[in-house]
């Protein structure tokens, strides 16, 4: 993979991780009926984002998705399937890790489907902006 493509991919993963972390954190707090304040949301988001960054660097999820979608014809269908797979895998890993670290792992099976249902559309909604941000920073 070219250096520019790797840089673009890493920046895109980081942008999606930032948004996904906030959405997953707030969604999980609401589903768990946790007390919500600016400080608790910010603390939860920063932890979830740190986990997302660690996942992206320890496990190259986007590269796995690229490999899995390599035989799909057409750039747009390939990209849509790749981002969908990325979102599913990232939400699975991030939610598992975050719930395990907070002692709520027993709730994971109960929360994973609502978190996937909320997180995947949010990632797709933010994708146009993230793509432009990643392209800008990859070319500088």
N, C-alpha and C positions, 0 to 999 in steps of 0.2 A: 504494500500500500504506500502511496506517495506521502511525503512528509506533510504537504498541504492538506491532503485528504484526512490524515490522522489528526492534524490540528483542528480542522473543521469538525470532525467527528467528536473529538474531546470537548470542544467548546459547546457544541450542540447538546451533548450528554449533560454537561454541567448546567446549561440553561434549563433543560427539561428537569433535571434533578432539583434545581432550586424551586421551580414552580410546583413540581410533584410533592416535594417535601412539605411545603406549606399547606397544600391541599390535603395531603394524607394526614398530617398532624392535626389540622383543625377538624377534619372529618372524624378521625379516631377519637379526638377529645369529645366531640358531640355524641358519637355513638356510645362512648363509655360513660357519658354524663359527667365528665370531669369538669372541675371549676375552670371557667375561661376568663382570663384577664390578658392584657397586653403582654405582661411579663411571662405568663405561662405559655402563651402562643409563641412568643419569640424564642423562649428557651426550647420548647418542643421543636420548632422549625429548625433552629440552629443544630440541634442534635440530629434530627432527621436528615438535614442537608449534609452534615458531616458523614453520616452513614451512606448517603447516596454517592457522595464523592469517593468514599472508600470502596464502595461496591464497584463503581465505574473504573477505578484504577486497579483493584485486586482482581476483578472479574470483567474482562472486556466485553460487556454485554452487547454493545452496538456491533462489535466485530463478529460476535457469535451470530447475531441476527443477519449481518451481511452475508456470512457464509451460508446460513440457512435459506436465504432468499436468492441465492446466486443464480438459480435456474429459472426464476420467474422472468418471463419476457415482458419488456416494456419498463421504462424507467419509473413512471408514476405508480403502477401496481406494485412494483418491487419496493418502492419507498414506503408506500402505505402499509404493506405487510411487515416491512422491517420495523417501522415505528410502532406498529401494533404489538409485535413480538417484544420489542424493547420495553414498551410500557408495561405489558403483562409481567415480564420477568423482573423488571426494576421494582414494581409495586410488590410483587411476591417477596423478593429478597429484602427490600427496605422495611416493609411492614413486619415481616418475621423478626428481623434483627431488632427493630425498635420496640416491638411488643415484648420480645424476650428480655431486652435490657431493662425494661421498666417493670418486669414481673407480671405482665399481662398476657403471656404466651398462651394461656388456656383460652383466651378470647380470640385467638388468631383465626381459627376456622369459622367462627361466627362473624368476624369482621372482614375477611378477605374479599368476599364477593361485593359487599357495598363499597369497599375501598377501590376495587377494580372498576366498578360501575361509575364511580365518581372520577377516579384518576385518569382513566383512558381518554374520555372525552375532553378533559381539561388539557391534557398533553397535546392532543390533536388541535385544540383551539389555539394554543399558544405556539404551535409549530411554525406558522408563517413568520412570526416575529423572531423566534429563535433562529430560524434559518438565515434571516438577514443579519442578525447579530453575529452568528457564527461565521458567515461569509465575510463580514466586515473585518472581524478580528483575525481570521485566518489569512487574510490578504495584507495585513499590516505588519 
